Amino acid sequence: MEMENGNGNGSARPPHVAMLATPGMGHLIPLAELAGRLAARHGATATIVTFASAASATQRAFLASLPPAVAYLSLPPVDLSDLPRGAAIETLMSEECARSVPALTDILAGLKRTTRLVAFVADLFGADSFDAARDAGVARRCLFFPSNLHVFTLIFHLPELDASVPGEFRDLAEPLRLPGCVPIPGPDILMPLQDKSNPCYRWMVHHGEKYRSFDSILVNSFDAVEPEPARLLRQPEPGRPMVYPIGPLIQTDSSSNTERAACLEWLDRQPAKSVIFVSFGSGGSLPTEQMRELALGLELSGQRFLWVVRSPSDEGAVNDNYYDATSKKDPFAYLPEGFVQRTKDVGLLVPSWAPQIKVLAHEATGGFLTHCGWNSVLETLVHGVPMVAWPLFAEQRQNAVMLSEGVGAAIRVPEAKGREKIAAVVRELMVGEGKGAAVRAKVAELQKAAADSLGEGGKGTTALAEVVEKWTNGEN
């Protein structure tokens, strides 16, 4: 029997939300958490639609772990062979989405026939999917922005900046100033915007234009970490969809395996808040020289450390692991001679992967040297861990500025990443009485604010409830 589509007669059926996740676990995880929150708090069901290019073993395992209320399916593969070798990840994702619009239209039309489909939610690089939702007759079309309000503000204003800023952003004499945002120096502006001749740049301008087509924007952030952008974006503005900070949405479960048990058991033997966790996310890796300087800097700092080590990125880009986080070569072979033996009493090296949320939640963890991917930042703040910022790609440099110069939740590693500077920053974060103490205090404050946002009556909870009310009552 056909399910109604929610125009009144199908009100007995649970509301259903279709969601498009563009490639990358940093996109999929928060979208899945949103689906889970819709199910748990609002009785909704969801279907997550993924791209064929993202069908890694990691993604398949994650999707298989989703609750029964959240279904998933994959779009058919599309041919991207005409794109140049070395095309930017953002270009690949944008092209794949644009070329998948006919197939996505069919999927959404099918869901509209068989469920009470109340809304379609597209992820960051899925702006062209608005056309599929419109053609399928889905009345409410929403953008889910898995990064923060600073990055959203930049992309949203990019079409006008493109017309008004001559030359390259990286060459700006003064930091870029956007409404409510921390001033961003040119070299730290979102990496896909650093070369206007790259097709990736034109895609980002295109996305900024498309964002205006959606009915509402859900952003995975919370007021306390970006107070001024949150205040401004909560105010209605002609020509801009309503913006709702609904975070922090982080992964709430982590599967167990032998690596997980080993590193947690090691943490169990360490003093409280004595270990700095070192990881560059699911897709980041360092050049060999920086990898060696980091090792020697950790040793020189005298602090305990747990380091997720990956083989270096010399033969490609620092984001070469974006689709698959597994090291292609033995990462320990690239460490300085004798390093493993010299640090065996104070450090633990884990190849390729560690259960990040479990590590951050552990009482022995007192700091996090991070690439500043937004998922990692939110996980860190939720668990009250101060940060050393070492950004690599995408929006990470911009995040590092916001965290270090804006809210004061991180200390940034200097551009010249020598061992002495690394050691000094690590020591300051872990035991320093100056900036380190201030960062530790600020993060403790943000931890409470993060919990309050998602609690009963919190701003994030209330914002999401307002959106769901509009979806289920047929409002735009």
C-alpha positions in Angstrom: 0.0 0.0 0.0 1.3 3.5 -0.8 2.2 5.8 2.0 0.8 9.3 2.0 3.1 12.2 1.6 2.1 14.2 4.6 -0.5 16.7 3.2 -3.0 15.9 6.0 -4.3 12.4 5.3 -0.9 10.8 6.1 -0.5 12.5 9.5 -0.7 9.2 11.3 2.5 8.1 9.6 5.8 9.4 11.1 7.3 12.4 9.3 10.2 11.3 7.0 13.2 13.4 6.0 15.5 12.6 3.0 19.1 13.6 3.5 22.0 13.9 1.0 25.5 13.3 2.5 28.4 14.5 0.3 31.6 12.3 0.5 33.7 12.3 3.7 33.0 11.0 7.2 33.2 14.6 8.4 30.0 15.2 6.4 28.3 11.9 7.0 28.7 11.6 10.8 27.0 14.9 11.8 24.2 14.4 9.2 23.6 10.9 10.7 23.5 12.4 14.2 20.9 14.9 13.0 18.9 12.0 11.7 19.2 10.2 15.0 18.1 13.3 16.9 15.1 13.8 14.7 14.1 10.2 15.4 14.7 10.4 19.2 13.2 13.8 19.9 10.6 14.2 17.1 9.5 10.7 16.1 10.8 11.2 12.5 12.3 8.6 10.2 15.0 9.4 7.7 16.8 8.1 4.6 20.4 9.1 4.1 21.5 9.1 0.4 25.2 8.8 -0.2 27.5 9.0 -3.3 29.0 5.9 -4.9 32.5 7.4 -4.7 32.3 7.4 -0.9 31.6 3.7 -0.5 34.6 2.9 1.6 34.8 0.1 4.2 34.7 2.8 6.9 31.5 4.3 5.6 29.8 1.0 5.0 30.5 0.0 8.6 29.2 3.3 9.9 26.0 3.1 7.9 25.4 -0.4 9.1 25.5 0.8 12.7 22.7 3.4 12.2 19.5 3.0 14.3 16.4 1.3 12.6 14.7 4.7 12.1 17.5 5.7 9.7 17.7 4.0 6.4 20.4 4.6 3.7 21.0 4.0 0.0 23.6 5.0 -2.5 23.2 7.0 -5.7 24.5 5.2 -8.9 28.0 6.0 -10.0 28.6 8.9 -12.3 31.4 9.3 -14.8 34.0 11.9 -13.8 36.7 10.7 -16.2 36.6 14.0 -18.1 37.9 15.9 -15.1 41.6 16.7 -15.0 43.9 14.6 -12.9 44.4 16.2 -9.5 41.1 18.0 -9.5 40.3 19.4 -6.0 38.1 17.3 -3.7 35.6 20.1 -3.6 35.4 20.0 -7.4 34.9 16.2 -7.5 32.1 16.4 -4.9 30.4 19.3 -6.6 30.5 17.7 -10.0 29.3 14.3 -8.7 26.3 16.0 -7.1 25.4 18.1 -10.2 25.6 15.0 -12.4 23.5 13.0 -9.9 20.5 15.3 -10.0 18.4 13.1 -12.3 19.0 10.0 -10.2 18.4 11.9 -7.0 15.1 13.3 -8.4 13.9 9.8 -9.0 14.8 8.7 -5.5 13.1 11.6 -3.9 10.0 11.1 -6.1 9.9 7.5 -4.9 10.2 8.5 -1.2 7.5 11.0 -1.7 5.2 8.2 -3.0 6.0 5.7 -0.2 6.6 7.9 2.9 5.3 11.0 4.6 8.2 13.0 3.2 8.2 16.4 4.9 11.6 17.7 4.0 14.8 17.3 2.0 18.1 18.2 3.7 21.3 18.6 1.6 24.8 18.7 2.8 27.5 21.4 2.3 28.5 20.5 -1.3 25.1 19.3 -2.3 23.6 22.7 -3.3 22.6 21.5 -6.8 20.4 18.9 -5.2 18.0 21.7 -4.5 17.0 21.2 -8.1 16.3 17.6 -7.6 14.1 18.2 -4.5 12.2 21.0 -6.4 11.6 18.8 -9.4 10.4 15.9 -7.2 7.9 18.2 -5.5 9.5 18.2 -2.0 8.0 21.4 -0.4 10.6 22.0 2.3 14.3 22.2 1.2 16.9 22.7 3.8 20.7 23.0 3.8 22.7 21.3 6.6 26.0 23.0 7.1 28.4 20.6 9.0 31.0 23.3 9.6 30.6 26.5 11.6 28.9 29.9 11.3 32.2 31.7 10.3 32.6 29.4 7.3 28.9 29.6 6.4 29.1 33.4 6.5 32.1 33.4 4.1 30.5 31.1 1.5 27.2 32.9 1.7 28.8 36.2 1.0 31.3 34.8 -1.5 29.3 35.8 -4.7 29.4 39.5 -3.7 33.1 39.2 -2.5 33.9 37.6 -5.8 32.7 40.7 -7.5 34.3 43.2 -5.1 37.6 41.8 -4.1 40.3 42.1 -6.9 43.1 39.6 -7.0 43.6 36.6 -4.7 42.3 36.4 -1.2 45.6 35.1 0.0 47.2 38.4 -1.1 44.9 40.7 0.8 46.8 43.4 2.7 44.3 43.5 5.5 42.3 40.6 7.1 38.9 39.8 5.6 36.1 41.2 7.8 32.7 39.6 7.6 29.6 40.5 9.7 30.2 39.3 13.3 33.2 37.2 12.4 36.8 37.2 13.6 39.0 39.0 11.0 40.6 36.3 8.8 44.1 36.9 7.3 44.2 36.2 3.6 46.4 33.0 3.8 44.0 31.6 6.4 40.8 32.0 4.3 39.1 28.8 3.3 41.6 26.9 1.2 39.3 26.3 -1.9 39.2 30.1 -2.3 42.9 30.6 -2.5 43.2 30.2 -6.3 40.5 31.9 -8.3 41.7 30.2 -11.5 41.0 26.8 -10.1 37.5 25.4 -11.1 37.1 24.7 -7.4 36.8 28.4 -6.7 34.0 28.9 -9.2 32.1 26.0 -7.6 32.3 27.6 -4.2 30.9 30.9 -5.7 28.1 28.7 -7.3 27.3 27.1 -3.9 27.1 30.5 -2.2 24.5 31.6 -4.8 22.5 28.4 -4.5 22.4 28.6 -0.7 19.9 31.5 -1.1 17.4 29.0 -2.7 16.9 26.9 0.4 14.1 27.5 2.9 16.4 27.3 6.0 20.0 26.6 7.0 20.9 24.3 9.8 24.5 24.8 11.1 26.4 22.4 13.3 27.6 25.0 15.8 26.4 26.6 19.0 26.1 30.2 20.3 28.9 30.2 22.9 31.7 29.2 20.5 30.6 31.8 17.9 28.6 34.4 19.9 28.5 37.3 17.5 27.8 35.4 14.3 25.1 33.4 16.1 23.5 36.7 17.3 23.5 38.3 13.9 22.4 35.2 11.9 19.4 34.6 14.2 18.0 37.9 13.0 16.0 37.7 9.8 17.6 39.3 6.8 16.0 39.9 3.3 17.4 37.5 0.7 18.8 35.1 3.3 17.2 31.9 4.6 16.7 31.6 8.3 19.8 30.2 10.0 19.6 27.8 12.9 22.6 26.8 15.0 21.5 23.3 16.2 24.8 21.9 17.5 27.0 20.5 18.7 26.1 17.3 16.9 28.9 14.8 17.4 29.2 11.0 17.0 27.6 9.4 20.0 28.9 5.8 19.5 32.2 4.2 18.7 32.7 0.6 17.9 35.3 -1.5 19.8 38.3 -3.3 18.4 41.7 -4.4 19.5 43.4 -1.0 18.8 40.7 0.8 20.8 41.1 -1.5 23.8 44.9 -1.2 23.7 45.0 2.6 23.7 42.3 3.0 26.3 44.1 0.5 28.5 47.3 2.5 28.1 45.4 5.7 29.0 44.1 3.9 32.1 47.6 3.8 33.5 48.4 7.5 33.0 47.7 10.3 35.5 44.6 12.5 35.0 44.9 15.2 32.3 48.6 14.2 31.6 48.3 13.0 28.0 48.2 15.1 24.8 46.3 13.3 22.0 47.7 13.9 18.5 45.6 13.2 15.5 45.0 14.9 12.1 41.5 13.6 11.5 40.2 10.9 9.2 41.8 12.4 6.1 45.0 14.3 7.1 48.7 13.5 7.0 51.9 15.4 7.2 54.9 15.8 5.0 57.9 13.7 6.2 59.9 16.6 7.5 57.0 18.0 9.6 56.2 14.5 10.8 59.8 14.1 12.1 59.8 17.6 13.7 56.5 16.8 15.4 58.0 13.6 16.8 61.0 15.4 18.1 58.9 18.2 19.5 56.7 15.8 21.4 59.8 14.2 22.8 61.3 17.5 23.7 58.1 18.7 25.4 58.5 16.1 28.1 54.7 15.5 28.0 52.9 12.1 27.7 51.4 11.6 24.3 49.1 9.3 22.3 49.7 9.8 18.6 47.7 8.5 15.7 50.5 8.1 13.1 49.9 7.9 9.3 52.4 7.6 6.5 53.5 11.0 5.2 52.0 13.0 2.3 55.1 13.8 0.3 53.9 12.0 -2.8 50.5 13.8 -2.9 48.5 16.3 -0.9 48.0 16.6 2.8 44.4 15.5 2.2 45.2 12.4 0.2 43.6 10.2 2.9 40.2 12.0 2.6 38.3 9.0 1.2 40.3 6.4 3.1 42.1 7.0 6.3 44.3 3.8 6.2 48.0 4.4 5.8 49.3 3.0 2.5 52.8 2.4 4.0 54.2 1.6 7.4 54.0 5.0 9.2 56.6 4.1 11.9 59.3 3.8 9.2 59.2 7.6 8.8 59.8 8.5 12.4 63.3 9.7 13.6 65.7 6.9 14.4 65.5 5.8 18.0 62.3 7.8 18.7 60.1 4.9 19.5 62.5 3.4 21.9 63.3 6.7 23.6 59.7 7.6 24.2 58.3 4.2 25.0 57.7 5.1 28.7 55.7 8.3 28.0 54.2 7.8 24.6 51.9 5.4 22.6 51.9 5.3 18.8 48.8 4.0 17.1 48.8 3.4 13.3 46.1 5.0 11.2 43.2 5.1 13.6 42.1 5.5 17.2 38.7 5.8 18.8 38.8 9.6 19.0 35.7 10.2 21.1 36.7 7.6 23.6 40.2 9.1 23.9 38.9 12.6 24.3 36.4 11.5 27.0 39.1 9.7 29.0 40.2 11.4 32.2 43.9 11.0 31.3 43.5 13.2 28.2 44.5 16.8 29.0 45.1 18.2 25.5 44.5 17.6 21.8 46.9 18.5 19.0 44.4 18.7 16.1 44.0 19.7 12.5 40.9 21.7 13.4 38.4 19.8 11.3 35.1 21.0 12.7 33.9 17.5 13.8 37.1 17.2 15.8 36.7 20.6 17.3 33.1 19.9 18.5 34.1 16.6 19.9 36.9 18.3 21.8 34.7 21.0 23.2 32.0 18.6 24.3 34.6 16.7 26.3 36.3 19.8 27.6 39.8 19.2 26.1 42.0 22.3 25.2 43.6 22.4 21.8 46.8 22.9 20.0 45.8 24.0 16.4 47.8 22.6 13.5 45.5 23.1 10.4 46.1 21.3 7.1 43.4 21.9 4.4 39.8 22.8 3.6 38.5 25.3 6.2 40.9 24.2 8.9 43.2 27.3 8.8 40.1 29.5 9.1 38.9 27.4 12.1 42.3 27.8 13.7 42.0 31.5 13.6 38.5 31.5 15.1 39.6 29.1 17.9 42.8 30.8 18.8 42.2 34.5 18.1 38.5 34.5 18.6 37.0 32.4 21.3 40.4 31.4 22.9 40.0 27.6 22.9 43.3 26.8 21.3 47.0 27.7 20.9 48.2 27.7 17.3 51.4 26.1 16.2 53.6 28.7 14.5 54.0 28.5 10.7 57.6 27.5 11.1 57.0 24.1 12.7 60.4 23.3 14.2 60.7 20.9 17.1 61.5 23.7 19.7 58.3 25.7 18.8 56.2 22.5 18.8 57.6 21.5 22.2 56.9 25.0 23.7 53.3 25.1 22.5 52.6 21.6 23.8 54.1 22.4 27.2 52.2 25.7 27.4 48.9 24.0 26.7 49.4 21.1 29.1 51.0 22.9 32.1 51.5 26.6 31.2 50.2 29.2 33.7 49.7 31.9 31.1 48.0 31.3 27.8 47.7 27.6 28.5 45.8 28.2 31.7 43.4 30.7 29.9 42.7 28.2 27.2 42.0 25.4 29.7 39.6 27.6 31.6 37.8 28.8 28.4 37.3 25.2 27.2 35.8 24.2 30.5 33.3 27.0 30.1 32.5 26.0 26.5 32.0 22.4 27.6 29.2 23.4 29.9 27.7 25.7 27.2 27.8 22.8 24.6 25.8 20.6 27.0 23.3 23.3 27.7 22.7 23.9 24.0 21.5 20.3 23.5 19.7 20.0 26.8 16.0 20.5 27.4 15.2 24.1 26.5 18.7 24.7 25.2 19.2 26.9 22.1 20.2 24.1 19.8 17.3 21.9 20.9 14.8 24.8 20.6 16.2 25.8 17.1 15.7 22.3 15.7 12.3 22.0 17.2 11.3 25.2 15.5 12.4 23.8 12.1 10.6 20.5 12.6 7.5 22.4 13.5 7.7 24.2 10.2 8.3 21.0 8.3 5.4 19.1 9.8 2.9 22.0 9.7 3.7 22.6 6.0 5.3 26.0 6.5 8.2 27.2 4.5 
